[in-house]
């Protein structure tokens, strides 16, 4: 089962994983969490092996944390190490 992590835990652990924004490139280019990379959800659903490896831990986030949690479950079942930021980008933005 994928772990949804709190913003506090995210801040404590953010250097230990690759932060992945799964929103559209337009939303990412408008604003995003610093040091995150953009891999839109559709690309990760179709070819995760093209973008991710199974030895790295990834923290996924979307707008509100719902899509990233669902995508994380799929990736986790495929053997990827993933967590999801609870509340997503909007919650992060409210607190920064």
Residue pairs with C-beta under 8 A, 6 or more apart in sequence:
1 73
1 76
2 69
2 72
2 73
2 75
2 76
2 82
2 83
2 84
3 83
3 84
4 65
4 69
4 83
4 84
4 85
4 86
5 13
5 59
5 83
5 84
5 85
5 86
6 86
7 85
7 86
7 87
7 91
7 92
7 95
10 59
10 85
10 92
13 59
14 35
14 59
16 57
17 56
17 57
17 58
17 59
17 83
18 37
18 56
18 57
18 58
18 59
19 33
19 35
19 36
19 37
19 58
19 59
19 61
20 36
20 37
20 38
20 39
20 44
20 58
20 59
20 60
20 61
21 27
21 28
21 32
21 33
21 36
21 37
21 38
21 39
21 61
21 62
21 89
22 39
22 40
22 41
22 44
22 60
22 61
22 62
22 67
22 68
22 71
23 32
23 38
23 40
23 41
23 62
23 63
23 89
24 40
25 38
25 40
27 63
28 36
28 38
31 93
32 38
32 89
33 61
33 89
33 92
36 61
39 51
39 52
41 62
41 67
41 71
43 50
43 51
44 51
44 52
44 71
44 75
45 71
45 74
48 75
48 78
48 80
52 58
52 75
52 80
54 79
54 80
54 81
55 81
56 81
57 81
57 82
57 83
58 75
58 80
58 81
58 82
58 83
59 82
59 83
59 84
59 85
60 68
60 69
60 71
60 72
60 75
60 82
60 83
60 84
60 85
61 68
61 84
61 85
61 88
61 89
61 92
62 68
62 71
62 88
62 89
63 88
63 89
63 90
64 87
64 88
64 89
64 90
64 91
65 84
65 85
65 86
65 87
65 88
65 91
66 88
68 84
68 85
68 88
69 84
71 84
72 82
72 83
72 84
75 82
76 82
85 91
85 92
